[in-house]
Amino acid sequence: MAQIKTLPGYRTPRMGARQIYEALRDQILGRVYGADGLLPSSRALAAELGVSRGTVTIAYEQLAAEGFIEIRHGARPRVAQAVIERGRVRTPSRPLSRKVRLSGYGERLRQVAPRSEEQSRNLLANFRYGDLSPSDFPVLAWKRAVVAAMTRRPARLAYNDPCGSRRLRMALQAYLWRSRTVRCDVDQIIIVNGSQQGLDLCARLLLNSDDRFVMEDPGYLMARHVFAANGAAAVPIPVDVDGLDTEQLAKTEARLAYVTPSHQFPLGGVMPIARRHQLLAWARKFDAYVIEDDYDSEYRYDTKPVPPLHALAASQDVIYLGTVSKTLSPTLRIGYLVAPSQLQSLFAAAKQIMDRHTPLIEQEALAAMLETGAYDRHVKRVRRRNGERRQVLLDALRRRFGDRIQIDGAAAGLHVVVWFRDLPQTSEAALIETARVKGVGIYPVAPLFYPHPGRRHRPDVIGLVMGYAALEARQIERGCQLLAQAVDQLRSRRLS
């Protein structure tokens, strides 16, 4: 049953016809109800507001008389099409703004919160990292799993375990062992709403305001924002072809380190065993924890899978973080963390306070796919398809740009970093805009580096993070063609 979408200030214990009329009129003008949108029936709205049906009828008759709605016998009132066609729709005036008073967390968040990325639906090729192709989603397998989960009769309708479905955690325990050699108890696994919530839980439990945390430079921007919003201070450590430069950790005291050792984001380095042992020794020396974000370990093309840090640390110093955002869909918001046994109960309590638990139906569906092998088959299929996309992108880039570019991070994952050797970083904004005009979305690597006063990370080149998992071969080819045109156009401008 539709309910009135009441604006603030209109809902009172006993509304009169005038108040109902004004609330609905402003909602229609403000596009709360779109053109041709259905309003509640007079009977339903009267019951919802606790007034007589006659009161609602008076309000509806006034709206109809003024041309806002159309009333037909036996049907619900409908927003008049003429309201839109005559250009009468407007946004109601906003009340005067007041001074915003925030907590310390709110003030920090205002400083570090990322801007929402522009959603471009008309691009011919969008190389944004993190997007997946809708054609890769296992629709039939997921539908079967969801229907099965919905038809199972629960023992009772109640809040679920904040750690997540035990069935899913058992399935994940087996999957992590066979795919990543991660040994853990079922109780150490916490299901979270995406890896981002896992990072937030870590920040809340392990960092105080003014504590220090180690971050890869460049590194994952959303992790940096989570820790900074908590009031902690970053200690950026440079990365090279082997990931985090652990030699620079020797005199670095911090409470936490966030790393992507199996596929450094964004440059793609794989941390060798010697550095892994150095990192773990540092964590023990300073009584720190290491967050190991294993965000895309399913995608390896030219390298063999590398055992995670967790397998070396006896699970005491490492918090292992994983997600299905890169295999199924980022819209599902299903992630998991493997907490050290001594922290498991605290993570469970924090998860319960934060949002009680993660939605159950999706968890049960994922558990069924893991149990039946459908998930493994799906991963194998999308790994092959993304390997093909990767090769198309590499071939197209090399054909269009030759030795004018350097490509990093191509051995694994769902993106590459492309450095344009003969374009200075000062031309970055112009290249992005020129490419967008041509229908190509490109995204700079520069924001992933920590700002250093007085210098840029690589002033002689432009670096782009180019994701390919959401694109088909023809889009990748066309996108690289248009990007080459944009680069040539920019070069011509600089030379003229």
N, C-alpha and C positions, 0 to 999 in steps of 0.2 A: 504494500500500500504506500503510495506516495505521501510524503510529509511536507508541510510547509517549510520552506527554506528561510526561516525567520531571521531578519537582520538584527544585530545587537540593538537593544533599547526598545524593540517593539513587543517582545514576548512579555506579557504580564500575567498575573494569576487570572485575570478576567479581562479579555480583550473585547473592545467594542467594535462595531462595524467599521467605524472610521479608521481605527488602528489597523484592522485587517486589510482594509482597502489600501492604506498608505504603504504597509509592508509589502503587499503584493505588487503594487504599482512600482515601487522603487526597485524591486527585484526584477521585474520585467524590463524596466529602463536600464538596469545595470547588467542585463544579459544573464542573470541567474537562471531564468527560464529563457531558452532560446526561441527563435522564431518557430511557430507551429508547435511549441512545447505544451505538454499536458500539465494542467494544474490538478490538485486533488479534487475529488468530488466534494460537494457541499457537506454531505453526510460525514465523509472521512475527515475533512478539515475541522468540522464542528467537534467531532469526538476527540481529535488530536489536541485542540485548543481548550476544550472544556466549556464551550459556549453552545448556545442553541443553534439549530440549523438555520433558523430565520435570520440570525445575525450574520452568518456567512453569506446567505443568499442576498442580503442587502448589499454587502460589499461587492459580491460578484456582479450584481445588476449595475452598480455604479461603474465598475471597470468596463463592463460591456457597453454602457451608454457613452463612455468616453473613447471607445474604440480600442481598448487595450486587449480585450479577450472576446472570443466568440462563444456563445452559449447555445447548445442544441439539446433538445429534449432527449433524455436517456443516455447522454454522453458526457464525459468530463469536459470542463471548460478548457479551451485551447487558446494560446497566445495568438493574437491576430497577425496574419502575415503582413498586413498593411503597416503594422508598427515598425517592422524592419524596412519595408520598401520605401516608406516615406521619410526614412532617416531620422525617426524620432527617438531611436535608442541612444541613450547616453549613460555615462557612469555617474551615479549619484555623487554629489559633492562630499568630500571627505571632511571630517571634523578637524579643527585646528590641531596641529601637531603639538605634543607635549615633550618635555625633556625626557630623554631616555636614560634610565638609571639601571645599570647592569652590575652583575657580580664580577668578581675578578676574572672568573672563567669567561663570562660574556664579553668583557673588555678585550681579553686576549684573543678570543675567537673573532671579534670584529677586526683585529689587526691581521690575523693569519688566514682567515677563511678564504678558500679559493673562490674565484668567480665562476659562475655557471657558464659552461661552454655553450657557445652558440650552436643550436641545432639546425643544421642545413640539410633540408630534404631534397633540394634541387641539384645537389652536386652530382656530377657524372662519376666521380671516384673520390671517396672520402677515406683517406689513409689514417684515420684516427685509431690509435691503439686501444684495445679493450673491447671493441665491437666484434660480434660474431655474426656469421651468416645465418639468417633464418632457415635456409635450406639444409643446414647441418643439424638442426635440432631433431632428435629422434621422436617425432610426433606420435607415431603409433605405439612405440614402446612406452613412452611416457604416459600416453592416454590409458593404456592397459594398466599400468602401475597405479595411476591416480584413481581410476575406477575401482580397482581392487581395494585400494586403501579406503575409499569412501564407503564401500559396501561392507567392510568389516565392522561388525557391531562392537563398539567399545564397551568395556565392562562398566564404565560409568563416565558421565560427562563432568569433567573436572579439569583444574589446571594440571598441566603435565610437568614432568621432571624438568627442572631448569637446565639440567645437563643435556637434555634431548632424549629422543626416542632410544630406548635401550636396544631395540632391534637394529636401528641405524648405526649405533655406536659399535655393536658387535660386528656388523657388516664392514664398517670402516676399519675396525681393528684388523680384520683379515686382509682387507684390501691394502692397507698401508704396509703390512708385513710382506705381502707377495710382490707389491709394486715398488716399494721404497725401503724395504728392510727396516722399517720402524717397529720396534718392539715396545708395546705399552699395554697396560691393563685397560679394560673397557672403561673403568671409572675415571681414568685420566683424560678421556675424550670429552670435550664440551662442544656441543653444536651451537653455532652462532649465526647471526643474520649477516652472513658475508664476512670476509676476512677483516673488513673495516671495523666491525663491532669487536672482533677479536683483538685488534690493536687498541681500541678504546678501553676494553677491559684491562689490558696490560698496563696502559697508562694510568688508569685509576688505582690499580692495586700496587704498582711497583715504582711510581714516580711521585715525588712531592714537588711542590712549586720550588723552583731554583735548583732542583737536582739537575745533573748532567746526563745526557744520553748520546751515544755514538751513532752517527748516521753515515752511510756511504755518500760520497760526493763525486758524481751526481747520484741521486737516489730517488726513491719513490716519494713523490710530493705529498700524497695523502697521509702517509705515515708521519712525515715531518710535521704536518699540520696537527695531527692528533696529539703528538707529544708536546708541541709548542703551546697548544691551547690549554694544556694542563699546567703550564707555567714552567716547564723544564727547559733547560738551555742546551742547544745542540753543540756537539763536538764533531764537526765534519771531518771525515778522514777520506783522502783521495782514493780513487780506485784506478787500477790499471788493467792490463789484459788478463790478470789473474784475480780480479775482484778486489776486495778491500785490502789496502796495504797494511797488513797487521804489524809490520815493523814500527809503525807510528803509534801503536797502542801502548808501548812499553811504559811510558810515563803518564798515560791518560787515565785518570780516575773518573769513573762514571758508574751510574747505577744500572744502566741498561745499554744494550747494543742491538740495533736493528740491522739485519743483513739479509741478502738474497744470494747465498753462496753457490747454489746449483745453477743459477742463471742470473747474473747480476743485472738488475734493472737500473738504467736502460742499456748499458754498453755490452752486456752479454758475456762477461768473463765468468769462468768457472774456477772457484777457489780450490787450489791444490791442497793435498793432504797436510803438508807442512804448515801452511797458513791456518788451516782448520785447527790443528793442535795448538798453534800460537794463540788463536782467538779463545779457545776453551781454557788455556792456561791463564790468559788475562782475566777471564770471567771468574775463575777460582781465586786468583790473587786479590781481586777487588770485591769479591762477594757480589758479583753482578750477574744478571741474567742476560741471555742472548735470545732474541726473537728470530727464529729462522723462518722466513717467509718463502715457502716452496710453492710459488704461485702458478707455475706453468710446467712442472716437472714432466708432464705427460708428453711434451713436444720436444723430441730430440731427433735430429736428422743426421748430423755428421759426427756426433759424439755418443759415447755410451753413457747410460745413466750413472750418475755419481751418487754414492751413498750419502745421505744427509748428515748434518752435524749431529742430529739427535742420536744417530746410531753410534757415534763416538763418545757421547757424553754421559752414557748410562742414564739419560733422561733427567738428570738432576739440575743441570745448568741451562738447558735449552727448552724454550717454549716453541713447539713446532706448529706452524700455521699453514692451513691448506684451504682450498675452495673448489667449488665446481663451476665458478663463474667463467673459467676459460675452457671448460669441456662441454657443459650443458648450456647455460645461459646466465649472464649477469643479472637478469631480472628475477631469478629464483631466490637470490640472497640466501644461499646455503653455504656456510663455511664451517670449519672445525678447527679447534686447537687441541694439542696434546700438552697438558700441563704437567709440570713436575708433581709427583705424588704428594709432596708436602704442601702444595698450593691448590690442589684440586678442590677442596671444600670451599676455599675463599673465592675461587673463580665461579663455582656453582652459586654461592651466595650473592656475588656481584651480578651475575646473570639474572638471578631471580628478582633482585631489586630493580634492575634496569628495565626488563620487559617481561618478567615471569618465565617465558619460554618461547622457543621458535615454533612457528605453526607446524602442526603435526602431520597434516595430509601430505605435504611435500616431503617431509622426512621419511614417512612410510613408503612413499613411492620410490624415493631414491634407494631406500633399503632393499626393496624388491628388485630393483634393477641390478644392484650389487650382488644380491644373492643368486639371481638367475644367470648372471654373466652378461646380461644385456648392456650394462654400463661398460664393461671391458670391451665388448664388441663395438660399441659406439665410439669409445676412445680410439680404438684401432682404426676405425673408418675415418674419423675426423683428423687423426694424425696424418693419414695418407693424403687426404684432401688438402690439408694445410701445407703439407710438404710440397704438393704440386703447385699451390699458390705461391709459396716461397720461391720455388724455382722459376716460375714465370716472372716474378718481381725482380729477382736477381738478374735474369737474362735481359729483361727490358731495361733495367738501370744501366747495365754494362754496355748494352747496345746503344743506348741514347747518350750516355755520358763518358764511357770509356775510362781513361785514367784521370779524368777530372774529378772523380769522386773516390772516397774511401768508404767501404761498407763494414760496419762492426755488428757483432751479435747475430750472425746469420746461422749459426750452428744449431740453434734451439729456439724455442719460444714461438711467438706470434707477431714479432716485429723485428725490424732492423733499424740501425742508426746509420744515416747516410750523411757524410761530410762533403760539402761542396768546396773543393780546395781553392777555387779562384773567385769565390764570392765572400767579401768581408761581412762580418756579423752585422755591421751597420746597415746592410741591405736586407736584413731578415724580414722586417715588417713589410717592405715593398714586395719581396718575393711572395710572401704569404698572401698579400692582397691581390697581386697579379695572378697567382695561381687560382685563387678563389673566383675571380672574375671569369676565368676560363672554365670553372666548374670542378676544380680540384681542391680538396681539403688537405692541407699539410700542417704539421705541428712541430714547433721548434723544440730542441733538446735543452736550450738555454735555461728555461725556468727550473729544470731539474738540478741544476748546479746551485750551490750556495753562493750568495752574492759576496764578492770580495772587494773591499773598498779600493778604488783606484785602478782596477783591472778587470778584464773579462776572462772567461775560462779559456777561450780560443779565439782571439780577436781576428784571426786571419781567415776564418772559415764560418760557414753557416752549417749547423747540424740539424737534421730532421729526424724525428722518431716516426717511422712509417709502419703502421699496422696493416696487415693484409688479410686477416682472417674473415673479414666481413665482405670481401670482394670476390667476384668471379674473374676468371682469366682475362676475359675481354675488357672488363673494367680496369684491371691492373695495367694492361697494355695501353688502353686509351689514356689512363691517368698519367702514365709515364711519358707518353707522347705530349700531352698538354703541359706537363711539368717542364719538359725540355723546351717547349715553346716559351714558357714563362721565364725560364732561366736565360734563354737567348735574348728575349725582349729586355730583360733587366741588364744584361751585359751591354746590349746596344745603347741603352740609355746612359750607362756609365761612361762609355767610350765617346759618346757624342758631345 
